[in-house]
């Protein structure tokens, strides 16, 4: 999870006023608590740490693109990833290795040199599981249209200090959108990168965004997510263009393209 200063002036209600309406983070400690959230898991990265990811097909998980990069800026080999769906107190509802991983084709990773809106707006990746997850308990999530300013959303995440079980914030708020970036009041922490942001639509809980970073607006902590409209379709088309994984073949992590620079910048606070 990256920590940035969001320096753009937002012409909307203050973050503090909306945060007062937010729900507290609740740890999903029991099987009953976790019901419906088993498709969210901790994405462990050997010798690096972890992110959060969510099942969107029986063999595909969605996370943040920057999770695919090592501290030196190099792409991480798929063999170093492991997805632990519904992880709680050391036990997962399903554990899968990763065969291939794809960042959005236009995502450009800047490492620790700063990030701009164009990078955050495309900060999504899909990882292909070595074996599908097919269970009545663990179902892939559908995708919702991008949330609107003022919408109430929720987030399920792992994070530093709460690595052993997912935490649910049932209600947080969308402060606004800018150049494909969703600004929210959701409470996230290091390790929460890739966490699914949920919205209720037609009686179903659907993924509306993916957490990219923490930030500040007028001194208030906020979270930044990617608008999935457009970018996710482009990413899935990019993934599909490579066809099925070849049994016994060499699987490479792919990341292509250049950033479309808008000029506005985020500056990391650490």
Residue pairs with C-beta under 8 A, 6 or more apart in sequence:
1 51
1 159
1 160
1 188
1 189
1 190
1 191
1 192
1 193
1 211
1 213
1 214
2 66
2 115
2 193
2 212
2 213
2 214
2 268
3 190
3 213
3 214
3 215
3 268
3 269
3 270
4 115
4 213
4 214
4 215
4 216
4 224
4 266
4 267
4 268
4 269
5 215
5 216
5 266
5 267
5 268
5 269
6 183
6 215
6 216
6 217
6 222
6 224
6 266
7 264
7 265
7 266
7 267
8 178
8 264
10 175
10 176
10 178
10 183
10 217
12 149
12 175
12 176
13 175
14 218
14 220
15 175
15 185
15 217
15 218
15 220
15 221
15 222
16 220
18 173
18 175
18 185
19 172
19 173
19 185
19 220
21 171
21 173
22 169
22 171
22 172
22 173
22 185
22 186
22 187
23 154
23 169
23 170
23 171
23 172
24 169
25 162
25 167
25 168
25 169
25 187
26 33
26 167
26 168
26 169
26 170
27 33
27 162
27 165
27 166
27 167
27 168
28 34
28 37
28 88
28 156
28 165
28 166
28 167
28 168
29 88
29 89
29 165
33 168
34 86
34 88
34 166
36 205
37 86
37 156
37 166
37 168
38 85
38 86
38 93
38 135
38 137
38 138
38 139
39 54
39 55
39 85
39 86
39 138
39 139
39 140
39 141
40 52
40 53
40 54
40 55
40 85
40 86
40 156
40 157
40 166
40 195
40 196
41 52
41 53
41 54
41 55
41 61
41 83
41 84
41 85
41 86
41 87
41 92
41 94
41 166
42 50
42 51
42 52
42 53
42 83
42 84
42 87
42 158
42 163
42 166
43 50
43 51
43 52
43 53
43 61
43 63
43 67
43 81
43 82
43 83
43 84
43 127
43 194
44 50
44 81
44 82
44 83
44 84
45 51
45 67
45 76
45 80
45 81
46 80
46 81
46 82
47 80
48 70
48 71
48 76
48 80
49 191
50 158
50 163
50 191
51 63
51 64
51 67
51 191
51 192
51 193
51 194
52 63
52 156
52 157
52 158
52 159
52 166
52 191
52 192
52 193
52 194
52 195
52 196
52 211
53 61
53 62
53 63
53 67
53 83
53 127
53 194
54 61
54 62
54 63
54 141
54 156
54 194
54 195
54 196
54 207
55 61
55 85
55 133
55 138
55 139
55 140
55 141
56 62
56 126
56 140
56 141
56 143
56 207
57 140
58 132
58 133
58 134
58 140
59 128
59 129
59 131
59 132
59 133
60 126
60 127
60 128
60 129
60 140
60 239
61 83
61 126
61 127
61 129
62 124
62 125
62 126
62 194
62 196
62 207
62 210
62 232
63 124
63 125
63 126
63 127
63 193
63 194
63 210
64 123
64 124
64 125
64 193
64 194
64 210
64 211
64 212
64 226
65 103
65 104
65 107
65 109
65 122
65 123
65 124
65 125
65 255
66 109
66 123
66 193
66 212
67 125
67 193
67 194
68 75
68 76
68 101
68 103
68 125
68 253
68 255
69 75
69 76
69 109
69 111
69 255
70 76
73 109
73 111
75 253
75 255
76 101
76 253
77 253
78 98
78 99
78 100
78 101
78 127
78 251
78 253
79 97
79 98
81 97
81 98
81 101
81 127
82 95
82 96
82 97
82 98
83 95
83 96
83 97
83 98
83 127
83 129
84 92
84 94
84 95
85 92
85 93
85 94
85 95
85 96
85 133
85 138
86 92
86 93
86 94
86 137
86 138
86 166
87 93
87 158
87 164
87 165
87 166
88 164
88 165
88 166
89 164
89 165
90 164
93 135
93 137
93 138
94 133
94 135
94 138
96 129
96 130
96 131
96 133
97 129
97 130
97 131
98 127
98 128
98 129
98 130
99 128
99 129
99 130
99 245
99 251
100 127
100 128
100 242
100 245
100 251
100 252
100 253
100 254
101 125
101 126
101 127
101 128
101 253
101 254
102 125
102 126
102 127
102 128
102 235
102 238
102 239
102 242
102 253
102 254
102 255
103 109
103 124
103 125
103 235
103 254
103 255
103 256
104 122
104 123
104 124
104 125
104 231
104 234
104 235
104 238
104 257
105 234
105 235
105 238
105 256
105 257
106 122
106 234
106 256
106 257
106 258
106 259
106 260
107 119
107 122
107 123
107 124
107 125
107 255
107 257
107 259
108 118
108 119
108 122
108 257
108 258
108 259
109 119
109 255
110 116
110 119
112 268
114 265
114 266
114 267
114 268
115 213
115 265
115 266
115 268
116 259
116 261
116 262
116 263
116 264
116 265
116 266
117 178
117 179
117 180
117 181
117 262
117 264
117 266
118 179
118 180
118 259
118 260
118 261
118 262
119 259
120 180
120 181
120 212
120 213
120 224
120 226
120 266
121 179
121 180
121 181
121 226
121 227
121 231
122 180
122 226
122 231
122 259
123 210
123 212
123 213
123 226
124 210
124 226
124 228
124 231
124 232
124 235
125 194
125 235
126 235
126 236
126 239
128 239
128 245
141 196
141 198
141 205
141 206
141 207
142 204
142 206
142 207
143 206
143 207
143 208
143 228
143 232
144 199
144 201
144 206
144 207
144 208
144 228
145 201
145 208
145 229
146 177
146 182
146 208
146 209
146 227
146 228
146 229
147 153
147 174
147 182
147 197
147 199
147 208
147 209
148 174
148 177
149 174
149 175
149 176
149 177
150 173
150 174
151 173
151 174
151 199
152 171
152 172
152 173
152 174
152 199
153 171
153 172
153 173
153 174
153 184
153 186
153 197
153 198
153 199
153 208
153 209
154 168
154 169
154 170
154 171
154 172
154 186
154 197
154 198
154 199
155 168
155 169
155 172
155 184
155 186
155 187
155 188
155 192
155 195
155 196
155 197
155 198
155 211
155 223
156 166
156 167
156 168
156 195
156 196
156 198
157 166
157 167
157 169
157 188
157 189
157 191
157 192
157 195
157 211
158 165
158 166
158 167
158 191
158 192
158 195
159 167
159 188
159 189
159 190
159 191
159 192
160 189
160 190
160 191
161 189
162 189
163 191
169 186
169 187
172 184
172 185
172 186
172 187
172 223
173 184
173 185
174 182
174 183
174 184
175 183
175 184
175 185
175 217
175 222
176 183
177 183
177 227
179 262
179 264
180 226
180 227
180 230
180 231
181 212
181 224
181 225
181 226
181 227
182 197
182 208
182 209
182 224
182 225
182 226
182 227
183 215
183 217
183 222
183 223
183 224
184 197
184 209
184 222
184 223
184 224
184 225
185 222
185 223
186 197
186 211
186 223
186 225
187 223
188 195
188 211
188 214
188 223
189 214
192 211
192 223
193 211
193 212
193 213
194 210
194 211
195 210
195 211
196 207
196 209
196 210
196 211
197 207
197 208
197 209
197 210
197 211
197 225
198 205
198 206
198 207
198 208
199 205
199 206
199 208
200 206
207 228
208 228
209 225
209 226
209 227
209 228
210 225
210 226
210 228
211 223
211 224
211 225
212 224
212 225
212 226
213 223
213 224
213 266
214 221
214 222
214 223
214 224
215 221
215 222
215 223
215 224
215 266
216 222
216 269
238 256
242 254
245 251
